Amino acid sequence: MPTLSKTEIDDFKAALRGQLILPDDAGYDEARTVWNAMIDRRPAMIARCAGVADVRVAIGFARAQHLPLAIRGGGHNIAGSAVCDDGLVIDLSGMKSVRVDPFARRACVEPGCTLGDLDHETQAFGLAVPVGINSTTGVAGLTLGGGFGWLSRRYGMTVDSLVSVDIVTADGELLHCSRDEHKDLFWALCGGGGNFGVVTMFEFQLHAVGPLVYGGLVVLPIEQGKEALRRYREAARSMPDELTVWCVASLAPPLPFLPAEAHGKPMIAFAVCYTGPIENGPHAVDAVRRFGSPSGEQLGSMPFTAWQQAFDQPLVPGNRNYWKSHNLSELPDGLIDTLIDTFRTLDATEYEVFFGQIGGATARVAVDATAYPARDTIYVMNIHARWSEPKDDARSIAWARMFFENTKPFALGSAYVNFMTEEETDRIAAVYGPNYQRLVAVKNRYDPDNLFRNNQNIKPSGSK
Ligand SMILES: Cc1cc2nc3c(=O)[nH]c(=O)nc-3n(C[C@H](O)[C@H](O)[C@H](O)COP(=O)(O)OP(=O)(O)OC[C@H]3O[C@@H](n4cnc5c(N)ncnc54)[C@H](O)[C@@H]3O)c2cc1C
């Protein structure tokens, strides 16, 4: 990093309405901490922007000083790309406004919002955007990678509800992009990540949801796993878009509805969310109860906002995490057998594999309609190692990689960009498949010097 003089730093600080946090400042360690405790980076400065003007100043400063640059929304990215060593972090976490127009069914959302912030504001009007399953995740990073969750089978990927964005590009210009303005840039932002500038506003189409949904968990002992997954696979083929069923293999946590003897034993759990008419809920989820003989279940109606927080507890920040991910179009027998045989003998509480079911509306969009291309993906499989002690790093990473390799033959070869760990840059072309070259062309036009490179990087032509 170039050495900055005190005057340069003071001038930068004075030009911001928000805060400039330096390594000796109180709050620096908190400000550089992200969700994944594996990430321990020390930026030279963190600009906690108060608005678009600050974002423009910060981009200009990073460009002029040739500083490494990172952009932080919710700080959830597993690769830790929200922070960089020795450079500048543009921290958007203070920009949290959500403006809902319930009549037009639109929401304008600032990039520091979490999914919980967004749900809070939209659900006040019985409306929602399809986003992820953990309320502390950032809207910004999730949306820019594609975004999916409990509403996606019904209403599509998050980007399928994106109407427009405001973005500050590498040259400091503020552009408003939509399907009609700066079309190529808008297309690229619908899945191409943080490669093209800093988004300062997301405008979403809203959909009627809730306020009550029907769902919960059905837990089976692992011994029933193979048969249960085959029944799940069969049932999934004809599920209505209003019903989404994710599946997770892990050791059973001490859930209050499970008998004590099931705690800590390998399990298959089905997480169910039905967003159709609430009175139809029990009937809609009944098939899931018949995947086997559950060791416990908890199903019922609840506010959508409560369901959106149901998985916050196991996914708290501060653990060490390593993920590997495959996209799947099916659950072949070989994959089911590998999963169940692995978990049958697993004794580590910290490892899980989940299958996020999408399809439905996500699959009824053309591959080239958005930069997010994986319209053939029906299950996003995530291999999730989570642990607390650095001494377990090697063991846990090796376990995730081993399971990833063992299941590769059953996968599509693509992946969800938001689930990729940092060393997977070589998968980027495969992730974007037929859309990759168009993304490179947009990158060439808007960020030819690759100022925005601390991400799953789409390199401009000619750069190494
Ligand atoms: C516990 C957990 C659960 C998750 N569940 C889901 C899920 O259900 N569905 C799903 O789709 N994903 C899910 N994810 C993945 C999630 O989409 C990514 O981690 C995403 O990057 C989070 O966004 P963020 O703003 O919090 O990330 P950050 O770490 O703040 O940012 C990640 C990257 O996004 C880019 N970025 C962020 N803000 C901006 C901006 N304003 N302008 C330009 N670029 C920007 C930057 O490149 C940045 O490095 C989950 C992640 C976690 C940790």
The ligand as an SDF file (V2000), in Angstrom:
LIG
                    3D

 53 58  0  0  0  0  0  0  0  0999 V2000
  -25.3580  -17.5190    7.5810 C   0  0  0  0  0  0  0  0  0  0  0  0
  -25.5190  -17.2400    6.1310 C   0  0  0  0  0  0  0  0  0  0  0  0
  -26.6820  -17.5870    5.4980 C   0  0  0  0  0  0  0  0  0  0  0  0
  -26.8430  -17.3380    4.1320 C   0  0  0  0  0  0  0  0  0  0  0  0
  -28.0080  -17.6860    3.5260 N   0  0  0  0  0  0  0  0  0  0  0  0
  -28.2110  -17.3730    2.2300 C   0  0  0  0  0  0  0  0  0  0  0  0
  -29.4540  -17.6580    1.5950 C   0  0  0  0  0  0  0  0  0  0  0  0
  -30.3650  -18.2020    2.1810 O   0  0  0  0  0  0  0  0  0  0  0  0
  -29.6070  -17.2870    0.2960 N   0  0  0  0  0  0  0  0  0  0  0  0
  -28.6150  -16.6620   -0.4000 C   0  0  0  0  0  0  0  0  0  0  0  0
  -28.8410  -16.3260   -1.5670 O   0  0  0  0  0  0  0  0  0  0  0  0
  -27.4220  -16.4100    0.1740 N   0  0  0  0  0  0  0  0  0  0  0  0
  -27.2050  -16.7400    1.4640 C   0  0  0  0  0  0  0  0  0  0  0  0
  -25.9880  -16.4780    2.0540 N   0  0  0  0  0  0  0  0  0  0  0  0
  -24.8890  -15.9670    1.2280 C   0  0  0  0  0  0  0  0  0  0  0  0
  -24.9910  -14.4770    1.0880 C   0  0  0  0  0  0  0  0  0  0  0  0
  -25.7900  -14.2000   -0.0320 O   0  0  0  0  0  0  0  0  0  0  0  0
  -23.5930  -13.8860    0.8660 C   0  0  0  0  0  0  0  0  0  0  0  0
  -22.8300  -14.1410    2.0210 O   0  0  0  0  0  0  0  0  0  0  0  0
  -23.6410  -12.3920    0.5770 C   0  0  0  0  0  0  0  0  0  0  0  0
  -22.4060  -11.9860    0.0820 O   0  0  0  0  0  0  0  0  0  0  0  0
  -23.9770  -11.5990    1.8080 C   0  0  0  0  0  0  0  0  0  0  0  0
  -24.1110  -10.2410    1.5110 O   0  0  0  0  0  0  0  0  0  0  0  0
  -23.5130   -9.1410    2.5140 P   0  0  0  0  0  0  0  0  0  0  0  0
  -23.9080   -7.8090    2.0290 O   0  0  0  0  0  0  0  0  0  0  0  0
  -23.8650   -9.5110    3.9160 O   0  0  0  0  0  0  0  0  0  0  0  0
  -21.9810   -9.4360    2.2670 O   0  0  0  0  0  0  0  0  0  0  0  0
  -20.6500   -8.5920    2.3890 P   0  0  0  0  0  0  0  0  0  0  0  0
  -19.6590   -9.5490    2.9530 O   0  0  0  0  0  0  0  0  0  0  0  0
  -20.8190   -7.3010    3.0750 O   0  0  0  0  0  0  0  0  0  0  0  0
  -20.3230   -8.2970    0.8770 O   0  0  0  0  0  0  0  0  0  0  0  0
  -19.9680   -9.3290    0.0100 C   0  0  0  0  0  0  0  0  0  0  0  0
  -19.5260   -8.7550   -1.3000 C   0  0  0  0  0  0  0  0  0  0  0  0
  -20.6550   -8.2160   -1.9860 O   0  0  0  0  0  0  0  0  0  0  0  0
  -20.2620   -7.0560   -2.6800 C   0  0  0  0  0  0  0  0  0  0  0  0
  -21.0510   -5.9330   -2.1780 N   0  0  0  0  0  0  0  0  0  0  0  0
  -21.6570   -5.8040   -0.9820 C   0  0  0  0  0  0  0  0  0  0  0  0
  -22.3420   -4.6590   -0.9340 N   0  0  0  0  0  0  0  0  0  0  0  0
  -22.1650   -4.0580   -2.1190 C   0  0  0  0  0  0  0  0  0  0  0  0
  -22.6350   -2.8590   -2.6940 C   0  0  0  0  0  0  0  0  0  0  0  0
  -23.4550   -2.0440   -2.0510 N   0  0  0  0  0  0  0  0  0  0  0  0
  -22.2440   -2.5360   -3.9490 N   0  0  0  0  0  0  0  0  0  0  0  0
  -21.4380   -3.3450   -4.6480 C   0  0  0  0  0  0  0  0  0  0  0  0
  -20.9700   -4.5160   -4.1500 N   0  0  0  0  0  0  0  0  0  0  0  0
  -21.3380   -4.8500   -2.9090 C   0  0  0  0  0  0  0  0  0  0  0  0
  -18.7930   -6.8580   -2.4700 C   0  0  0  0  0  0  0  0  0  0  0  0
  -18.0690   -7.4660   -3.4970 O   0  0  0  0  0  0  0  0  0  0  0  0
  -18.5680   -7.6040   -1.1770 C   0  0  0  0  0  0  0  0  0  0  0  0
  -17.2650   -8.0650   -1.0560 O   0  0  0  0  0  0  0  0  0  0  0  0
  -25.8070  -16.7130    3.4070 C   0  0  0  0  0  0  0  0  0  0  0  0
  -24.6250  -16.3750    4.0540 C   0  0  0  0  0  0  0  0  0  0  0  0
  -24.4760  -16.6320    5.3980 C   0  0  0  0  0  0  0  0  0  0  0  0
  -23.1850  -16.3060    6.0690 C   0  0  0  0  0  0  0  0  0  0  0  0
  1  2  1  0
  2  3  1  0
  2 52  2  0
  3  4  2  0
  4  5  1  0
  4 50  1  0
  5  6  2  0
  6  7  1  0
  6 13  1  0
  7  8  2  0
  7  9  1  0
  9 10  1  0
 10 11  2  0
 10 12  1  0
 12 13  2  0
 13 14  1  0
 14 15  1  0
 14 50  1  0
 15 16  1  0
 16 17  1  0
 16 18  1  0
 18 19  1  0
 18 20  1  0
 20 21  1  0
 20 22  1  0
 22 23  1  0
 23 24  1  0
 24 25  2  0
 24 26  1  0
 24 27  1  0
 27 28  1  0
 28 29  2  0
 28 30  1  0
 28 31  1  0
 31 32  1  0
 32 33  1  0
 33 34  1  0
 33 48  1  0
 34 35  1  0
 35 36  1  0
 35 46  1  0
 36 37  1  0
 36 45  1  0
 37 38  2  0
 38 39  1  0
 39 40  1  0
 39 45  2  0
 40 41  1  0
 40 42  2  0
 42 43  1  0
 43 44  2  0
 44 45  1  0
 46 47  1  0
 46 48  1  0
 48 49  1  0
 50 51  2  0
 51 52  1  0
 52 53  1  0
M  END
$$$$
